Amino acid sequence: MKLKLKKDDVVRVIAGNDKGKEGRILVVYPEKMRVLVEGVNVRKRHLRPSKAAPEGGIVEREMSIHYSNVMLLQGGKPTRVGIKTSADGSKVRVAKKTGVEI
């Protein structure tokens, strides 16, 4: 399934522990229907000592969240995303609230 959210979109979390937080999408995983948002869903991971990290230790890392739990921000307000066919025949993303191309 193709997601309507893309890398570098600014989104707001609308459900879950981080509800209300905003951030930029770092990675989109379309096969899992999940997105990785900067500064959202931060968890602690325990690292075993290795050549890259000789000390090992505990690192804080963003984890992915389901794409249905985020909404695209257009002009600072959350909006749904639609698809329209432009005059030249290509598909473009459109903000449902304002009708403006994204």
Backbone hydrogen bonds, N-H to C=O, Kabsch-Sander energy under -0.5 kcal/mol:
donor,donor_aa,acceptor,acceptor_aa,energy
8,D,25,I,-2.6
9,D,6,K,-1.6
11,V,9,D,-0.6
11,V,23,G,-2.9
12,R,71,M,-2.5
13,V,21,K,-2.8
14,I,69,N,-2.8
15,A,69,N,-0.9
19,K,16,G,-1.4
20,G,13,V,-3.0
21,K,18,D,-2.1
23,G,11,V,-2.1
25,I,9,D,-2.4
26,L,36,L,-3.4
27,V,36,L,-1.1
29,Y,34,R,-3.0
32,K,29,Y,-0.7
33,M,29,Y,-1.1
34,R,29,Y,-1.9
35,V,65,I,-2.9
36,L,27,V,-2.7
37,V,35,V,-0.6
38,E,24,R,-2.7
40,V,37,V,-1.7
43,R,61,R,-2.8
45,R,59,V,-3.4
47,L,45,R,-0.5
47,L,57,G,-3.7
50,S,53,A,-1.8
56,G,53,A,-0.6
57,G,47,L,-1.5
59,V,45,R,-2.9
61,R,43,R,-3.1
63,M,41,N,-1.9
65,I,35,V,-2.7
67,Y,33,M,-2.0
69,N,66,H,-1.9
70,V,67,Y,-1.4
71,M,12,R,-2.4
72,L,79,T,-0.7
73,L,10,V,-2.8
74,Q,72,L,-0.5
74,Q,77,K,-3.0
77,K,74,Q,-0.9
79,T,72,L,-2.5
82,G,94,V,-3.2
84,K,92,V,-2.6
86,S,84,K,-0.6
86,S,90,S,-3.2
89,G,86,S,-1.7
92,V,84,K,-2.9
94,V,82,G,-2.9
95,A,100,V,-2.6
96,K,80,R,-2.5
99,G,95,A,-2.8
102,I,93,R,-2.5
